[in-house]
């Protein structure tokens, strides 16, 4: 057997292993697409697919950050509030200052909020659930305080060139064909994939989630990497808030409400373990698409938001149960061996 045959066999084995690991999420995605196309012919129309690619932007970007935190064995309940506060802040800033400066300041604020979460968890040993729950309340209160509970409507201001460029970020098209928001979330997914698969940071994220004590005993400052995971989540949440405000042309303090559930659901549906150490970018993409397609087809069928919330809850619980059983099955098989 020559080297080329070995490489082909290795590639085929890796590909087979990948599809085996992602079998359930992929099957769920394919089935949902089939059902959606059967219920509404318009689902597969170019206009609806483009709309779907834009609508999934916020959850896709936030879910990448949620994946990083969950890999370390943590959880971030504050992402929705950070989306909301950064959305209203950029709306307020962009009216009075340079377009890029407004975005930069907003991103820095998102990073700082994420860093506070990380420091509370890693340095002060506050449980991730408690720390991020506190940030959820703080950031949402900040959004309401900044706006006096009144949405910042950008259309009320003079339609400057800076605002026009800002609107293109959330609703524009490259060459009048490709939605810019879709390009942005694809870029974020590629960036996250690179970090997790080809950098020391990503390897340590997985290691911390698998066995944090072993990481510490090897001389690695696990706390620094845990802080960085929350910093990434803060950055991604801020970016999502900016894009949401850009698309809606309104900075609403209520924006992003419930986003923490959507992002966690996307990560878990994609095969990640809430106990940490297991999860992939591709699986999270599948999870986010599953949620987006379900929401899209229910909207096309004129189903109200309340049954959608109920269905989302069922999906989250079902995904967690499936993930737990899969993990127990692996432990049982390894114990037998």
N, C-alpha and C positions, 0 to 999 in steps of 0.2 A: 504493500500500500504506500503510494507516494505522498508527499507533503500536501499536495492539492486535495487529495482524497480525505486526508486527516482533517484539513481545514473545513472542507465541505461537511464532513460528518460532525465536526465540532459545532459548526454554524447551525446545522440542522437540529442537533441535540439541544442547543441553546434556544433555538426558535420554538422547538417543541415544548421545552420546559416553560418558556415564557407563556405560550398559549394555554398550557395546562394550569399555570398559576392564575391566569386571568380568565379562565374558562367561564366561571359564573358571571362576572361583570359583563363580559363580552356577549354572552348568550342573552342576558337581561337587556342589554342595549339593542341587540338585533331584534329581539322579540318586541320591544317597545316601539322601535322604528316601524316594524311590520304592522303592529296594531294601529299605530298612529296613521300610517298611510292608508290602511283599510278603512278607518273611521272617517277620514277627511282627505280627499284627493288633493286639496290645496296644500297639504302638509309638505309634499315633495316639490312644490313650486319653488322657483328660484328666489322669488320675493320672500317667501316664508323662511327658506333656509338662511338667506342673508339676515333676516330679522332674528332668527334663532342664534346665529353666530354673534350678533351684537348683544342680545339679551343675556347670553351666558357669560359675558365679559366680567362683570363684577364678581360673580361666584367663582369663576375659574381662577381669577387672580388671587382672591382672598383664600381660596382652597389650597393654593400653592404654599402660602404662608402657614396655613393650618397643618398641612402635611409635615412641614419642617418641625413644628412644635410637637405634634403627636408622635413623630419618630423618636423624640427624646423622652417620651413618656409623659409629656405635659398636655395641657389643653388651654385654649384661649377663648374665653367667652366674651372678650371685649371687642372683637373685630368689627361687629356691626356698629357699635358706638363710635369706633375710630373712623369707620367709613362715613358716618353721619357728621361728626365734628369736622373732619377734614373737608367734607363736601361743602359745608357752610363757610368754613374759613377761606377756602380758595375762591368762593363766590364773593365774599366780602373783600378779599385782597385784590382780586383782579380788576376791580372797578377803579382802584386808586393807585395801582403800581404796574410796573412792567409785567407782561404776561409770564415770562420765564421765571422772574423773581417770585411772583405769587405762587407758582407751582413748586419752586424750590423750597420756599419757606414752609409750605404746607407739608411737603414730603419730610422735611426735617422735624416738624412737629409730630408727624406720625411715627417717625423713628424714635423720637424721645419718649412718646407714650409706650411704644413697644419695649424700649429699654427699661422703663420703670417696671413694667410687668416682669421682665427678665431678672432685674435686680431683686425684686421682691421674692421671686421664686428661687433663684440660685444663691443669692447672698444672704437674704434674711429668712430663708427656709419656710416661706409662706406657701401653703398648698396652692398649686396652680389654679384650682377651681376658685379658691377664695380670693387670691390676688387679682385674677382677671375679672372676677365678678365685681370687685371693688372698682376696677378700671372701667368696667361697663357702665356703672352708675356715674362715675366721675366724668367720663368723656361725654355721655349723653347729657348730663347736667350742664357741661361746658357749652355744648351745642345750643341748648335752649337759652342759656344765659347770654351767649354771644349774639344771638338773633332776637332775643326777647320773645322767644317762641313764635317768631314770624318768619316765614320762608323768605330767602333772599332771591327775588325774581330778577334775573339779569336782563330780561327784555324791557324792564322799566328804565334802564340806563341807555345812554347813547350807544348805538351799534358801531363801535370802533373796530379797527382792523384787528386789534389784539383780541377782542371778543370773538370775532369771526374765526380766527385761527384756533381759539380755545374751543369753539363749538365743533370744529372739524375733528378734534381729538376723540370726541364721543359719538359723532354722527357722520363724519366725513368719509370719503372714499378715495383710495389711491387710484389714480388714472380713471376716476369715475366708475370703477368696477369693484375693487376690493375694499370692504369695510375696514377703516383704520382701527377701530376697537379690536377687531378680530386679529389684526396683525400685532397689536400690542399684547394681547393675552397669549398668543402663540409665542411671541418673543420671551415673555415671562416664563412660560412653561419650559422653553428650551434652556433658559438661564437656570431655572431650578433644577432641571435634569442634569445639567453640567455640574452644578454645585454638589448635588447628591451623589453622582456617579464618578466624577473625575477629580474631586478635590478632597483634601484631608478633612475639611469641615464636614462634608457629607458623610464620610466614613465614620467620623466620631459621633455624628447625630445618631446613626444606626447603632453604634456601639453603646452609647449612653442609654438608649431605649432597651437594648438587649441585656446589658449588665453594667450599670453605672459604677458600681463598687469596683469592678475589674478595671474600668477605665481610670478611676482615681488611683488605684494601686499601681498602674503602669506609669504613673507620673504625669498624666495629662490633666490640665485644669478644666475639668468637666463643666464647672460653673460658667466659665467664659463662653463656652460653646452653647450652653443653654440660654445665656443672655442673648447671644447672636441669633438664635432661632426666633426669639420673641422680637428682636429688632427687625429681622426679615419680615415677620408677620405684620409689624407696625407699618413698615415701608409699603408692603403690598396692599394693606388695607387703605392707607392714605392714597395710593395711586388709584385704587378702585373707587374711592370717594370722589376723587377729582374727575375721573371718567364718567361717573354717574351724573355729577352736576353738569358736566359738559354736554352730555346727551339730553338731559331733561331741561337744561338751561335754568335750573332752579336749585338753590342750595337749601334743602329742607332739613331741619333738625331731627326729623323722624326717619330720615334716610338710613338704610342699612339695618333697620329693625328686623330681628330674626335671622340676620345674616350668619350669626355664629352657628345656628342649627344647620343652615344650608351648607356651610363649608365643612362642618364635621360630618354631615351626611355624605357629601361628595367623597371625602377621604375614606370613610368606612365602607361605603358601597364599592369603592375601588379596591377593597381588599386589605386595607391597613388595619393594624391592631391598635386599639385604644390604650393598651398597656405599653406600647412603644416598640421600636426596633423593626417593625414590618410595615411596608408601604412603598408605593412607587408613584412617579409622576404620571406614567401612562394610565395606571389604575385610577388615579384621582381625576384625570381628564375624562375617562369613561364615566365615573361617578357624577361629575358635574354635568356631562351631556345627558345622562339618564334623567337627572332632575329637571334640566332645562326642557327636554322633550316632553316629559310628563306635564309640566306647567304649560307648555306651548299648546299641546293637543287639548288640554282641559279648557284653555282660553278659547281655542277655536270652537269647542263644543259649548261655549258659554256657561261653563260650570263656575259657580261662585268661588271666591277665595277660601271660604271656610272648609269645604270638603278637601280642597287642595292641602290645607294645613294638616287635616286629619290623615290624609294619605301619606304626607311627608313623615309624620310621626310613625306610622306603621312601617314605612320603608327603613327609617333609621333603626328601629328596634329589630326588624328582620335582618338587616345587614349586620348588626352587632351580634345577634344570635348565631348567624352563619359564620361570622369571623371567629367567635368563641369556640364553636364546634370544630371548625377547621384546625384551630390551634391545639385543641385537646386531642384531635385525631393524630396530629403530628407527634405530640408528646407520647401518646400510646404506642405508635408504631416504632418510635425511636427507643422506647423502653423495652419493647419486645426484642429488638435487635441486640 
